[in-house]
Amino acid sequence: MDAFERITWQPDIMGGKACIRGMRVTVSMILSQIGAGHSIESLLDDYPYLEHEDILEALRYAAWLAEERSVVYINA
């Protein structure tokens, strides 16, 4: 996996979902907001504890997860 310095996974925070810097802000929440048409600027206004780089890294993480991978199956 690529290095994601701002994405954290902790079992005791949001059930281990990917979060931003150990906060109770999940990557999926950020992606949902952007997918609903909210801008990065509006997210930063609504969540002042987030930083611009947090949102960009959430997007990079989502892109990394969505990469298509080819799997070769061999019938034995």
C-alpha positions as CSV (number, residue, x, y, z in Angstrom):
1,M,0.0,0.0,0.0
2,D,1.1,3.5,-0.7
3,A,2.0,5.6,2.4
4,F,-1.0,7.5,3.7
5,E,0.2,9.7,6.5
6,R,-3.2,11.2,7.4
7,I,-5.3,8.1,7.1
8,T,-5.6,6.0,10.3
9,W,-7.2,2.8,11.2
10,Q,-7.9,2.2,14.9
11,P,-10.4,-0.5,16.2
12,D,-11.6,1.8,18.9
13,I,-12.4,4.8,16.6
14,M,-15.3,4.4,14.2
15,G,-15.0,0.6,14.3
16,G,-11.6,0.6,12.6
17,K,-12.8,2.5,9.5
18,A,-10.3,4.6,7.6
19,C,-10.3,8.0,9.4
20,I,-8.5,11.3,9.2
21,R,-5.7,11.7,11.6
22,G,-7.3,9.6,14.3
23,M,-10.4,11.8,14.4
24,R,-14.0,10.6,14.2
25,V,-14.1,11.7,10.6
26,T,-14.2,8.9,8.1
27,V,-12.8,8.9,4.6
28,S,-16.2,7.7,3.5
29,M,-17.9,10.7,5.0
30,I,-15.6,13.0,3.1
31,L,-16.2,11.1,-0.1
32,S,-20.0,11.1,0.4
33,Q,-20.0,14.9,0.9
34,I,-17.9,15.5,-2.2
35,G,-20.1,13.0,-4.2
36,A,-23.2,15.0,-3.0
37,G,-21.7,18.1,-4.6
38,H,-20.0,19.8,-1.7
39,S,-16.8,21.6,-2.5
40,I,-13.6,21.1,-0.6
41,E,-14.0,24.7,0.6
42,S,-17.4,24.0,2.0
43,L,-16.1,20.9,3.8
44,L,-13.3,23.0,5.4
45,D,-15.9,25.6,6.5
46,D,-18.2,22.9,7.9
47,Y,-15.4,21.0,9.6
48,P,-12.8,23.6,10.7
49,Y,-10.6,20.9,12.3
50,L,-9.9,19.4,8.8
51,E,-7.1,20.6,6.6
52,H,-7.1,20.8,2.9
53,E,-4.4,18.1,2.7
54,D,-6.7,15.8,4.7
55,I,-9.4,15.9,2.0
56,L,-6.9,15.5,-0.8
57,E,-5.4,12.5,0.9
58,A,-8.9,11.0,1.4
59,L,-9.4,11.3,-2.3
60,R,-6.0,9.7,-3.1
61,Y,-6.8,6.9,-0.7
62,A,-10.2,6.3,-2.4
63,A,-8.5,6.3,-5.8
64,W,-5.9,3.8,-4.6
65,L,-8.7,1.5,-3.3
66,A,-10.6,1.8,-6.6
67,E,-7.6,0.9,-8.8
68,E,-8.5,-1.9,-11.1
69,R,-6.4,-5.0,-10.6
70,S,-6.2,-8.0,-12.9
71,V,-6.3,-11.4,-11.2
72,V,-5.2,-14.5,-13.1
73,Y,-7.0,-17.6,-12.1
74,I,-5.3,-20.9,-12.9
75,N,-7.4,-24.0,-12.9
76,A,-5.6,-26.8,-11.2
